[in-house]
């Protein structure tokens, strides 16, 4: 059954605050993979977002954990 707009809004509002990382490209790739594959709390799904390259070549990205609804 498709999610209702209110269900989506509830999931977003219950999300944990995003965690921001600034790492070299290889470190950023490794960290993002570790976060996604190692989700320990089954009630939350990690989402990597706002991936961008800074002028010095490092990568800045944030990770937000959205509540999983069944």
N, C-alpha and C positions, 0 to 999 in steps of 0.2 A: 504494500500500500504506500503510495507517495506521501512524503512528509508534508504536513500542513505548515504554512508560514509561521504559525505560533510555535510549533515544535522546533523549527530551525532557529527561531529567535531565542528560545529557551536554551538550546544547546550552545549558541554563541555567547549568550550572557553568562552562562555557567562556566565558560572556559577559563582556564588558569591564565594568569598574565603571561605574555610572551617573554621568552628568554632570548636575548640578543647575543650573537657570537660574532667575533671578528678574527678570522684566521687566514692562513695561507690557503691557496686553492686546494692542495692535497689534504691538508688538515681539515678544511671545511667539508670536503667530500666524505672523509672518514668519519667525522663527527656526525654529519647528517645521517649517514648509513647506520651508525651505531645507535642513534636516537630512534630511528624508525624501526630497526630490527629488534631493539632491546626494550620495547615498551613493557614496563613491568606492571603498571596499574591497568588492569583490563577495562576499567570504567572510562579511561581516557585514551584517545587516539592522537598521537603526535602528528602535527602538520608543520612541515618546513615551508616557510613563506618569506617573501621579500628578499630573495637571493639577489645580490648585486655585487659587482666588482668596484672596489674603491680606486681612487686615482693612484694609490701606491701598489696596486696589484692584489691586495688582500681581498677576501670575500667577507661581506657582512650579510648575515641572515638571521631570521628569528624563527623560533619554534614555539608553537602554540599547541596546547593539548585540549582538544575538544571532547566533551563528554559523549560517550557512545551510548546511543539508545537502541534498544532491541525492539 
